[in-house]
Amino acid sequence: MNSDMPPAQAAHTSHQEELAIRGGKPVRTLPLPWELPGAHWIDEEERALVDQVVKARSPFRFYGPDLQHMVDRLEQEWCETYGHPHALAVSSGTAALSIAMSALELGPGDEVLVPGYLWVSCVAAIVRTGAIPRLVDIDDSFCMDPEDLARKIGPHSRAVLCVHMSGAPGHIDQIAAICQAHGLKLIEDCAQAAGASFKGTPVGRFGHVAIFSFQLNKNMTSGEGGLLVCKDDVLFERIVALHDLGYPRTEEGRLDTIREDCQLWGYGARMSELAGAMALAQKRKLPAITGAMRNAKWRIRDGIQGLNGLSFRHVPDPAGDSGPFLLMQLADSHTADWFVEALRAEGIVGPAGSLACITMRQWGLHWYCNIPSLVERRSNSRDGFPWTHPANSFANGYSYEAGTLPVCDEMRERGVILTIASVLTDQDVEDVIHAIRKVAGALPHA
Ligand SMILES: Cc1ncc(COP(=O)(O)O)c(C=O)c1O
C-alpha cells in the first residue's frame, strides 16, 4: 500500500505538523517499553522468595526437606484478596483450562459456547476434552455478546467459556444470568485480566470455575504458571486431583489412591515452589501493576477522545479495567493498516520483537478464523477425535471459517491494538497522545 496517503485523500491537514510517514519529524525516537506487564516489576522481592526456596533445597510443593510453602501461600493470599473460597496454582493457563473442562465432566456430546475473540488455548481445552466448541459473536466490549449467546444455546450446550479479553470484562453479569437461567456451567477465562473486576466484584467470582495465567505477557508473571478458583468443595477436590496425577494427596503430601470417589486421570500440571515464589511476590504487586496500566491507558484514552474517524472498545466498567491494552477502531481495514504504519513512523513502537502497535488482523491466534486447527477440525489422534465421535455428530454443520461471526470479523478488520506498558512515563503517555492526535488529524472526515 502507498504509505504516503491516508486511505482517502484528506484536505484538512495543511495546518498540522507534517506526518513522519510523509517525511516529517517523528514524535519520538526512543522505543516504548516492552508490553510484558509483570516482568518490569521483577525485583528484590521475587529474588528473596526464590532464594528462600533454593536455600531450603525444597522446590517441590507437596513434600521435601524444608518446605517453604510458597505455592500454599500464593493460593491462600489469592483467596483472601479476591474473595474466593478455593484457589489452586498450576503450571499454565492452558493446563488450567483443560483441568476446568475435566473437573466439570465435559466430553463427547457436549458443546461449550466460546467467543470468537479468544486465545487458541480456549478451543484446545474444549477439543482435547472431547467436547465441541460453539462460536458466539462478540459485541463492542470485545467480549462475548450476551444476545448472541442466548441465540446460540441449544440442546447440547453444557457450558460457557467466557473470556475477559484484553484486560477487562464485558457484560459478565448478563452472561452469568443467562447461564443460570439455562442451567449451564460458566467458566471464566481471566488469563488476560488478573486483578480486573466488574462493578466491584473481582473477575473469577461470577463462574463455577475460573482460570488465570502467569505467562510472561500477563498482568503478573512467573514465566509460566496459572491458577484455578472455584466455590464448590467437591469440584475443588476434582480440580486438585486432576492437576496432579488424578488422585488427592494425604496430609503428608502422598497420593491417596484409596478414596473411590476421586480416582481420575491427571494432567501433571503442578506448580513448582520456584514458580510459586515468583508468583507470590508478583501477586503482592498486582494492584500496583494494574493501577499503573489503567491510569496510563485512561489518560491516553481521555487525551484522544472525540477524534474524527477513531472509536474505542466499550468498557462497561472502566474502574475494573486492568489496563494492558487500548483497542481502537478505524473506518475499514485499509485505514487501520495506514493508521498503524503512520503511528509506527511517529515512533509508537516497542523494542525489536515487541507487539506495541499492530492491527488486530496481526493478532494471530486470538481470532477464531486464524486458528488453522479449528478451521480445519484437526485432531491429535488418527481417528479424528473428537470431531468424528458419534456423540458429536450434532456439530457436523458448525462452521469455524471467517464469515461465521460478523461482528468479530468486522472488529478484526477495522481494529488496532496498542499495548500499554506497566512502566510508561508521563512523557511516554504524552507522546502516545500526541502521535495519535497527529495521525488521526490526517484521517479523512466521515
Ligand atoms: C485468554 C487466554 N486464555 C488462556 C491462556 C493460556 O495461558 P498460558 O499461556 O499460561 O497457557 C492465555 C495466554 O495467552 C490467554 O490469553
The ligand as an SDF file (V2000), in Angstrom:
LIG
                    3D

 16 16  0  0  0  0  0  0  0  0999 V2000
   -7.3480  -15.7200   27.0720 C   0  0  0  0  0  0  0  0  0  0  0  0
   -6.2500  -16.6940   27.3750 C   0  0  0  0  0  0  0  0  0  0  0  0
   -6.5680  -17.9090   27.8590 N   0  0  0  0  0  0  0  0  0  0  0  0
   -5.6180  -18.8020   28.1720 C   0  0  0  0  0  0  0  0  0  0  0  0
   -4.2820  -18.5270   28.0010 C   0  0  0  0  0  0  0  0  0  0  0  0
   -3.2830  -19.5990   28.2770 C   0  0  0  0  0  0  0  0  0  0  0  0
   -2.3710  -19.2780   29.2720 O   0  0  0  0  0  0  0  0  0  0  0  0
   -0.8960  -19.9210   29.2640 P   0  0  0  0  0  0  0  0  0  0  0  0
   -0.0840  -19.1750   28.2680 O   0  0  0  0  0  0  0  0  0  0  0  0
   -0.4460  -19.6780   30.6840 O   0  0  0  0  0  0  0  0  0  0  0  0
   -1.0280  -21.3540   28.9640 O   0  0  0  0  0  0  0  0  0  0  0  0
   -3.9070  -17.2780   27.5190 C   0  0  0  0  0  0  0  0  0  0  0  0
   -2.4730  -16.9620   27.3500 C   0  0  0  0  0  0  0  0  0  0  0  0
   -2.0020  -16.4030   26.4510 O   0  0  0  0  0  0  0  0  0  0  0  0
   -4.9130  -16.3360   27.1790 C   0  0  0  0  0  0  0  0  0  0  0  0
   -4.6180  -15.1450   26.6800 O   0  0  0  0  0  0  0  0  0  0  0  0
  1  2  1  0
  2  3  1  0
  2 15  2  0
  3  4  2  0
  4  5  1  0
  5  6  1  0
  5 12  2  0
  6  7  1  0
  7  8  1  0
  8  9  2  0
  8 10  1  0
  8 11  1  0
 12 13  1  0
 12 15  1  0
 13 14  2  0
 15 16  1  0
M  END
$$$$
